[in-house]
């Protein structure tokens, strides 16, 4: 399908944490728009396409009894109605290819829509629509017949407050960079030479920034390889890729992950029926297979387009994809000259010592995100006290009845909250909502989720309610559909939410979700109590989903050994948001990567590693330990392992690894897709930091290419 890619952040162990991501990050009516993309590309290239954006501001009504999130009109509905009324009223002025794509941003009651309109036809229609929208929403309503009455009927309580238009909006990257969706005959099993089966793997090639001259390609060109992760690849639109692509003379390649989207590797006799709940279906799902997939697609594109061997490839991914980017770089450094790993929780691989040592950092950052995004520690303190009440009430049958009533749980209390284990699962479920708010706090469409939740909590407490009632009210605010019989559908599963491809990866390879991150410390710096993740309990839940023949959890070798490999290979840029819990599992500065040089043997090992990286004995300088100011707390910074302060471009060229942080940001700030016409705006500093990250990566890549040329000349 042709659709804007929406990065679904799968690192959430509970329905509560996942729901704000999968349900609300829908940009609207995009399927039909992209189904006609080839025709649009042809029309645009021939100068026959006209484009504009219409912006509409709508005031949604407050919803009460119980208080819940105001409901904005669906973006897809507005797209369909605009298309219908423009066609119906002005069809004679349209010769073809009328497409409408609408995105929106919600800030409490205020819903701001931006509709990107493409069409072929009379330029006078474009002028008329732009003029009507800029004169005000009344004029726009008059120009579009009954559109406004159908889009914002009186029964909805929504009021059309304002309109405007942009005459010449920027093209979406998929059009601007001539992106073409293609399919590759991918090897099913790269490690079984006798198995000759293959499957169709989806990938995109975007070549408009790629030089025509082979000489310029060799001297100035770059290949940017963006990795799909645990969701369909969608349509190319990642900020870090396309903001820099022209400056880097880049050929952009995007590869969908096997088992996701259209890239399903099932042989004919193993076609899935419904949910993927058989372990036999996942025989070919491994990090090693994925790395070989990407290398094969990259090699095929290099051959087809006759890309000079001197052109380096930079691999980029976000979240799980950021982990993959690192694994690609350290596993195949000759193929992938550098990597950018955004929000990549490499240390959180379940069952490793790093997981034991660092999981608590996730919970500390979530607590800091609640404080930072609400503007006060009061909300976090209230959440902490509310969550502490679960253990107290969960010890008796009467207390469990009270919890079930407070949170309006579906079903009888003695069945839903059977024991203390189920009560703890409910506590973690409620915590999961706040993890979700923090993770997408500044990502459209719903902006400022942490502050919204904290406002609800404050209202309940100032009205005389207690903290448990405040937590329940916050959950109802976001989850309730407003119906008289609504109840909260709670599942007492601790670790897994059900069968899926990523659940198999969690069960068999250790890729984490939030429920799998233990907390060893008191609630003083976190919102949750100390708790452990027991391997037997995790294995039991996994086998309930996939069957008793499910292979035991085994962390991939490259993941278990990633720090050593990174020290030997280098060339990775780690980017993280200040308020992203998953940053706790990423590498934030040198001290996360390099052991303290406390012995002569350690210093000698580091010198040897640095010499292997540089290809020259002239550069054996040890990367010094970072000061605390250069870690994630120093939000908005950028640094490399060759300097103890914020580095310039020249210092990055000597570095093995680099670190970039985004002040006030949540998850995947550099790879999270944004439509070019989205009404949601990001701080300008984030774009600067993305540019810095790409500069580091390019310098790493150039350094490797020079080293390889030096070795070949000897």
Secondary structure, 3 states (H helix, E strand, C coil): CCCECCCCCCCCCCHHHHHHHHHHCCCCCCHHHHHCHHHHHHHHHCCCCEEEEEEEEEECCCECCCCECCCCCCHHHHHHHHHHHHHHHHHHHEEEEEEEEEEEEEECCEEEEEEEEEEEECHHHHHHHHHHHHHCHHHHHHHCCCHHHHHCCHHHCCEEEEEEEECCCCCCHHHHCCEEEEEEEEECCCCCCCCCCEEEEEEEEECCCCCCCHHHHHHHCEEEEEECCCCCCCECCCHHHHCCCCCCCEEEEEECCCCCCCCCCCCHHHCCCCCCCCHHHHCCCCHHHHHHHHHHHHHHHHHHHCCCCCCEEEEEEECHHHHHHHHHHHHCCCCCCEEEEECCCHHHCCCCHHHHHHHHHHHHHHHHHHHHHHCCHHHHHHHHHHHHHHHHHHCCHHHHHHHHHHCCECCCHHHHCCCHHHHHHHHHHHHHHHHHHHHCCCCCCECCHHHHHHHHHHHHHHCCCCHHHHHHHHHHHHHCCCCCCCCECCCCCCCCCCCCHHHHHHHHHCCCCHHHCCECCCCCCCCCCCECCCHHHHHHHHHHHHCCCCCCCCCCHHHHCHHHHHHHHCCEEEEEECCCHHHHHCCCCHHHHCCCCCCHHHHHHHHHHHHHHHCCCCCCCCCCCCCHHHCCCCCCCEEECCCCCCCCHHHHCCCCEEEEEECCCCCCCCCCCCCCCCCCCCCHHHHHHHHHHHHHHHHHHHHHHHHHHHHHHC
